[in-house]
Amino acid sequence: MRETEKAGWKMGEYCDLVGFGRSKLYTLPLELQPKSVVVGARRVIIEPPSVYLARYAALQNERQAA
């Protein structure tokens, strides 16, 4: 991993990057939510936006095919 890559994002920053609103991310089923950890009172997203969007699209396609 390069030093310039981020390891975590604040919720608002992440929402801007993926194009979803905060409430949308919180109300998604668990399997469609980005990987995150809670640090104190703050939730930190640890899944890179590009990885999350690819996983989200794959899960959506699976659901539509079923």
N, CA, C and O atoms as a Tinker XYZ file with bonds, in Angstrom:
   264  protein
     1  N      0.850000   -1.187000    0.000000    73     2
     2  CA     0.000000    0.000000    0.000000    64     1     3
     3  C      0.891000    1.244000    0.000000    63     2     4     5
     4  O      1.826000    1.351000    0.794000    81     3
     5  N      0.599000    2.152000   -0.872000    73     3     6
     6  CA     1.365000    3.398000   -0.927000    64     5     7
     7  C      0.983000    4.291000    0.237000    63     6     8     9
     8  O     -0.144000    4.232000    0.728000    81     7
     9  N      1.917000    5.118000    0.679000    73     7    10
    10  CA     1.657000    6.020000    1.809000    64     9    11
    11  C      0.598000    7.066000    1.487000    63    10    12    13
    12  O     -0.045000    7.593000    2.394000    81    11
    13  N      0.410000    7.374000    0.199000    73    11    14
    14  CA    -0.550000    8.417000   -0.161000    64    13    15
    15  C     -1.987000    7.918000   -0.190000    63    14    16    17
    16  O     -2.914000    8.723000   -0.281000    81    15
    17  N     -2.190000    6.603000   -0.115000    73    15    18
    18  CA    -3.546000    6.068000   -0.110000    64    17    19
    19  C     -4.166000    6.265000    1.269000    63    18    20    21
    20  O     -3.501000    6.097000    2.290000    81    19
    21  N     -5.441000    6.621000    1.286000    73    19    22
    22  CA    -6.145000    6.798000    2.554000    64    21    23
    23  C     -6.565000    5.447000    3.101000    63    22    24    25
    24  O     -6.857000    4.517000    2.348000    81    23
    25  N     -6.592000    5.354000    4.411000    73    23    26
    26  CA    -7.029000    4.117000    5.059000    64    25    27
    27  C     -8.463000    4.239000    5.562000    63    26    28    29
    28  O     -9.112000    3.224000    5.816000    81    27
    29  N     -8.966000    5.457000    5.709000    73    27    30
    30  CA   -10.316000    5.646000    6.212000    64    29    31
    31  C    -10.873000    7.004000    5.827000    63    30    32    33
    32  O    -10.129000    7.959000    5.607000    81    31
    33  N    -12.212000    7.073000    5.750000    73    31    34
    34  CA   -12.903000    8.294000    5.357000    64    33    35
    35  C    -13.987000    8.627000    6.366000    63    34    36    37
    36  O    -14.618000    7.729000    6.923000    81    35
    37  N    -14.207000    9.913000    6.605000    73    35    38
    38  CA   -15.353000   10.362000    7.396000    64    37    39
    39  C    -16.611000   10.123000    6.571000    63    38    40    41
    40  O    -16.561000   10.111000    5.341000    81    39
    41  N    -17.725000    9.935000    7.243000    73    39    42
    42  CA   -18.977000    9.598000    6.556000    64    41    43
    43  C    -19.356000   10.642000    5.500000    63    42    44    45
    44  O    -19.689000   10.278000    4.372000    81    43
    45  N    -19.310000   11.918000    5.845000    73    43    46
    46  CA   -19.680000   12.965000    4.887000    64    45    47
    47  C    -18.775000   12.983000    3.673000    63    46    48    49
    48  O    -19.245000   13.145000    2.547000    81    47
    49  N    -17.489000   12.821000    3.892000    73    47    50
    50  CA   -16.513000   12.791000    2.801000    64    49    51
    51  C    -16.775000   11.590000    1.885000    63    50    52    53
    52  O    -16.713000   11.707000    0.661000    81    51
    53  N    -17.063000   10.455000    2.482000    73    51    54
    54  CA   -17.323000    9.231000    1.717000    64    53    55
    55  C    -18.590000    9.369000    0.885000    63    54    56    57
    56  O    -18.629000    8.958000   -0.275000    81    55
    57  N    -19.618000    9.944000    1.480000    73    55    58
    58  CA   -20.880000   10.155000    0.758000    64    57    59
    59  C    -20.654000   11.005000   -0.483000    63    58    60    61
    60  O    -21.211000   10.714000   -1.542000    81    59
    61  N    -19.853000   12.040000   -0.366000    73    59    62
    62  CA   -19.537000   12.881000   -1.521000    64    61    63
    63  C    -18.829000   12.082000   -2.613000    63    62    64    65
    64  O    -19.089000   12.278000   -3.800000    81    63
    65  N    -17.936000   11.185000   -2.211000    73    63    66
    66  CA   -17.159000   10.415000   -3.179000    64    65    67
    67  C    -17.988000    9.374000   -3.914000    63    66    68    69
    68  O    -17.779000    9.148000   -5.106000    81    67
    69  N    -18.926000    8.738000   -3.222000    73    67    70
    70  CA   -19.722000    7.681000   -3.870000    64    69    71
    71  C    -21.034000    8.189000   -4.446000    63    70    72    73
    72  O    -21.682000    7.484000   -5.221000    81    71
    73  N    -21.432000    9.393000   -4.082000    73    71    74
    74  CA   -22.646000    9.971000   -4.639000    64    73    75
    75  C    -23.928000    9.548000   -3.946000    63    74    76    77
    76  O    -25.012000    9.693000   -4.512000    81    75
    77  N    -23.825000    9.029000   -2.733000    73    75    78
    78  CA   -24.995000    8.654000   -1.948000    64    77    79
    79  C    -25.144000    9.626000   -0.799000    63    78    80    81
    80  O    -24.156000   10.169000   -0.306000    81    79
    81  N    -26.365000    9.846000   -0.373000    73    79    82
    82  CA   -26.596000   10.636000    0.819000    64    81    83
    83  C    -26.312000    9.816000    2.073000    63    82    84    85
    84  O    -26.305000    8.586000    2.037000    81    83
    85  N    -26.085000   10.496000    3.152000    73    83    86
    86  CA   -25.797000    9.853000    4.431000    64    85    87
    87  C    -26.931000    8.904000    4.846000    63    86    88    89
    88  O    -26.677000    7.779000    5.277000    81    87
    89  N    -28.170000    9.361000    4.714000    73    87    90
    90  CA   -29.294000    8.523000    5.126000    64    89    91
    91  C    -29.411000    7.283000    4.240000    63    90    92    93
    92  O    -29.808000    6.221000    4.720000    81    91
    93  N    -29.075000    7.402000    2.968000    73    91    94
    94  CA   -29.094000    6.249000    2.057000    64    93    95
    95  C    -28.131000    5.172000    2.542000    63    94    96    97
    96  O    -28.489000    3.995000    2.591000    81    95
    97  N    -26.907000    5.570000    2.901000    73    95    98
    98  CA   -25.929000    4.589000    3.362000    64    97    99
    99  C    -26.360000    3.922000    4.658000    63    98   100   101
   100  O    -26.140000    2.726000    4.846000    81    99
   101  N    -26.974000    4.689000    5.554000    73    99   102
   102  CA   -27.396000    4.120000    6.834000    64   101   103
   103  C    -28.585000    3.182000    6.693000    63   102   104   105
   104  O    -28.747000    2.279000    7.514000    81   103
   105  N    -29.423000    3.367000    5.677000    73   103   106
   106  CA   -30.628000    2.550000    5.553000    64   105   107
   107  C    -30.471000    1.352000    4.621000    63   106   108   109
   108  O    -31.401000    0.559000    4.477000    81   107
   109  N    -29.313000    1.211000    3.987000    73   107   110
   110  CA   -29.076000    0.060000    3.127000    64   109   111
   111  C    -28.992000   -1.215000    3.966000    63   110   112   113
   112  O    -28.598000   -1.158000    5.130000    81   111
   113  N    -29.355000   -2.360000    3.392000    73   111   114
   114  CA   -29.139000   -3.623000    4.100000    64   113   115
   115  C    -27.647000   -3.789000    4.413000    63   114   116   117
   116  O    -26.800000   -3.238000    3.710000    81   115
   117  N    -27.334000   -4.533000    5.448000    73   115   118
   118  CA   -25.942000   -4.660000    5.893000    64   117   119
   119  C    -24.989000   -5.080000    4.784000    63   118   120   121
   120  O    -23.873000   -4.567000    4.705000    81   119
   121  N    -25.412000   -6.011000    3.920000    73   119   122
   122  CA   -24.497000   -6.488000    2.879000    64   121   123
   123  C    -24.204000   -5.418000    1.830000    63   122   124   125
   124  O    -23.228000   -5.537000    1.090000    81   123
   125  N    -25.033000   -4.375000    1.754000    73   123   126
   126  CA   -24.809000   -3.295000    0.791000    64   125   127
   127  C    -24.143000   -2.071000    1.418000    63   126   128   129
   128  O    -23.875000   -1.095000    0.718000    81   127
   129  N    -23.875000   -2.105000    2.713000    73   127   130
   130  CA   -23.212000   -0.975000    3.374000    64   129   131
   131  C    -21.701000   -1.096000    3.206000    63   130   132   133
   132  O    -21.174000   -2.207000    3.144000    81   131
   133  N    -21.003000    0.031000    3.130000    73   131   134
   134  CA   -19.539000   -0.042000    3.047000    64   133   135
   135  C    -18.951000   -0.545000    4.359000    63   134   136   137
   136  O    -19.527000   -0.340000    5.428000    81   135
   137  N    -17.809000   -1.201000    4.268000    73   135   138
   138  CA   -17.117000   -1.706000    5.460000    64   137   139
   139  C    -16.681000   -0.516000    6.303000    63   138   140   141
   140  O    -16.129000    0.455000    5.787000    81   139
   141  N    -16.936000   -0.602000    7.615000    73   139   142
   142  CA   -16.602000    0.512000    8.492000    64   141   143
   143  C    -16.258000    0.012000    9.886000    63   142   144   145
   144  O    -16.526000   -1.136000   10.241000    81   143
   145  N    -15.660000    0.899000   10.662000    73   143   146
   146  CA   -15.365000    0.644000   12.070000    64   145   147
   147  C    -15.825000    1.858000   12.861000    63   146   148   149
   148  O    -15.927000    2.962000   12.325000    81   147
   149  N    -16.098000    1.642000   14.135000    73   147   150
   150  CA   -16.456000    2.751000   15.010000    64   149   151
   151  C    -15.243000    3.061000   15.875000    63   150   152   153
   152  O    -14.697000    2.183000   16.543000    81   151
   153  N    -14.834000    4.320000   15.851000    73   151   154
   154  CA   -13.713000    4.786000   16.659000    64   153   155
   155  C    -14.261000    5.860000   17.578000    63   154   156   157
   156  O    -14.552000    6.972000   17.137000    81   155
   157  N    -14.401000    5.533000   18.848000    73   155   158
   158  CA   -15.036000    6.454000   19.780000    64   157   159
   159  C    -16.485000    6.631000   19.371000    63   158   160   161
   160  O    -17.241000    5.662000   19.314000    81   159
   161  N    -16.873000    7.860000   19.087000    73   159   162
   162  CA   -18.249000    8.143000   18.673000    64   161   163
   163  C    -18.368000    8.320000   17.162000    63   162   164   165
   164  O    -19.437000    8.674000   16.666000    81   163
   165  N    -17.304000    8.082000   16.441000    73   163   166
   166  CA   -17.284000    8.337000   14.997000    64   165   167
   167  C    -17.184000    7.044000   14.200000    63   166   168   169
   168  O    -16.424000    6.143000   14.557000    81   167
   169  N    -17.952000    6.956000   13.121000    73   167   170
   170  CA   -17.854000    5.828000   12.198000    64   169   171
   171  C    -16.863000    6.208000   11.107000    63   170   172   173
   172  O    -16.971000    7.274000   10.501000    81   171
   173  N    -15.896000    5.325000   10.860000    73   171   174
   174  CA   -14.882000    5.536000    9.836000    64   173   175
   175  C    -15.053000    4.450000    8.782000    63   174   176   177
   176  O    -15.022000    3.259000    9.092000    81   175
   177  N    -15.232000    4.870000    7.537000    73   175   178
   178  CA   -15.384000    3.932000    6.426000    64   177   179
   179  C    -13.990000    3.479000    6.007000    63   178   180   181
   180  O    -13.114000    4.307000    5.759000    81   179
   181  N    -13.786000    2.181000    5.928000    73   179   182
   182  CA   -12.455000    1.657000    5.615000    64   181   183
   183  C    -12.383000    0.985000    4.244000    63   182   184   185
   184  O    -11.320000    0.512000    3.844000    81   183
   185  N    -13.489000    0.939000    3.531000    73   183   186
   186  CA   -13.519000    0.337000    2.194000    64   185   187
   187  C    -13.365000    1.444000    1.150000    63   186   188   189
   188  O    -14.170000    2.375000    1.122000    81   187
   189  N    -12.344000    1.359000    0.291000    73   187   190
   190  CA   -12.166000    2.409000   -0.724000    64   189   191
   191  C    -13.421000    2.582000   -1.578000    63   190   192   193
   192  O    -14.088000    1.597000   -1.895000    81   191
   193  N    -13.749000    3.814000   -1.953000    73   191   194
   194  CA   -14.963000    4.076000   -2.735000    64   193   195
   195  C    -15.076000    3.244000   -4.010000    63   194   196   197
   196  O    -16.158000    2.745000   -4.318000    81   195
   197  N    -13.994000    3.085000   -4.751000    73   195   198
   198  CA   -14.065000    2.317000   -6.002000    64   197   199
   199  C    -14.371000    0.847000   -5.731000    63   198   200   201
   200  O    -15.117000    0.223000   -6.485000    81   199
   201  N    -13.810000    0.294000   -4.674000    73   199   202
   202  CA   -14.073000   -1.102000   -4.303000    64   201   203
   203  C    -15.533000   -1.244000   -3.868000    63   202   204   205
   204  O    -16.213000   -2.197000   -4.249000    81   203
   205  N    -16.002000   -0.293000   -3.074000    73   203   206
   206  CA   -17.380000   -0.339000   -2.599000    64   205   207
   207  C    -18.379000   -0.269000   -3.757000    63   206   208   209
   208  O    -19.324000   -1.055000   -3.810000    81   207
   209  N    -18.171000    0.657000   -4.670000    73   207   210
   210  CA   -19.109000    0.809000   -5.786000    64   209   211
   211  C    -19.133000   -0.425000   -6.677000    63   210   212   213
   212  O    -20.191000   -0.799000   -7.183000    81   211
   213  N    -17.979000   -1.066000   -6.876000    73   211   214
   214  CA   -17.938000   -2.301000   -7.665000    64   213   215
   215  C    -18.694000   -3.414000   -6.933000    63   214   216   217
   216  O    -19.447000   -4.159000   -7.560000    81   215
   217  N    -18.504000   -3.533000   -5.630000    73   215   218
   218  CA   -19.204000   -4.550000   -4.840000    64   217   219
   219  C    -20.708000   -4.274000   -4.809000    63   218   220   221
   220  O    -21.517000   -5.196000   -4.921000    81   219
   221  N    -21.073000   -3.014000   -4.658000    73   219   222
   222  CA   -22.488000   -2.609000   -4.648000    64   221   223
   223  C    -23.159000   -2.986000   -5.971000    63   222   224   225
   224  O    -24.256000   -3.545000   -5.977000    81   223
   225  N    -22.504000   -2.684000   -7.080000    73   223   226
   226  CA   -23.055000   -2.993000   -8.401000    64   225   227
   227  C    -23.207000   -4.503000   -8.577000    63   226   228   229
   228  O    -24.220000   -4.965000   -9.104000    81   227
   229  N    -22.222000   -5.265000   -8.146000    73   227   230
   230  CA   -22.296000   -6.723000   -8.282000    64   229   231
   231  C    -23.446000   -7.289000   -7.460000    63   230   232   233
   232  O    -24.174000   -8.160000   -7.937000    81   231
   233  N    -23.620000   -6.812000   -6.239000    73   231   234
   234  CA   -24.711000   -7.286000   -5.391000    64   233   235
   235  C    -26.077000   -6.881000   -5.963000    63   234   236   237
   236  O    -27.028000   -7.661000   -5.903000    81   235
   237  N    -26.177000   -5.685000   -6.507000    73   235   238
   238  CA   -27.422000   -5.248000   -7.138000    64   237   239
   239  C    -27.759000   -6.129000   -8.334000    63   238   240   241
   240  O    -28.916000   -6.506000   -8.522000    81   239
   241  N    -26.742000   -6.465000   -9.152000    73   239   242
   242  CA   -26.960000   -7.321000  -10.309000    64   241   243
   243  C    -27.402000   -8.718000   -9.892000    63   242   244   245
   244  O    -28.272000   -9.315000  -10.528000    81   243
   245  N    -26.798000   -9.245000   -8.812000    73   243   246
   246  CA   -27.201000  -10.539000   -8.276000    64   245   247
   247  C    -28.659000  -10.530000   -7.861000    63   246   248   249
   248  O    -29.403000  -11.459000   -8.172000    81   247
   249  N    -29.068000   -9.487000   -7.163000    73   247   250
   250  CA   -30.449000   -9.377000   -6.681000    64   249   251
   251  C    -31.438000   -9.289000   -7.834000    63   250   252   253
   252  O    -32.530000   -9.853000   -7.758000    81   251
   253  N    -31.066000   -8.587000   -8.904000    73   251   254
   254  CA   -31.953000   -8.458000  -10.051000    64   253   255
   255  C    -32.067000   -9.757000  -10.826000    63   254   256   257
   256  O    -33.116000  -10.048000  -11.401000    81   255
   257  N    -30.988000  -10.547000  -10.846000    73   255   258
   258  CA   -31.001000  -11.818000  -11.571000    64   257   259
   259  C    -31.786000  -12.897000  -10.831000    63   258   260   261
   260  O    -32.278000  -13.845000  -11.444000    81   259
   261  N    -31.901000  -12.750000   -9.512000    73   259   262
   262  CA   -32.588000  -13.779000   -8.716000    64   261   263
   263  C    -34.087000  -13.730000   -8.847000    63   262   264
   264  O    -34.787000  -14.536000   -8.234000    81   263
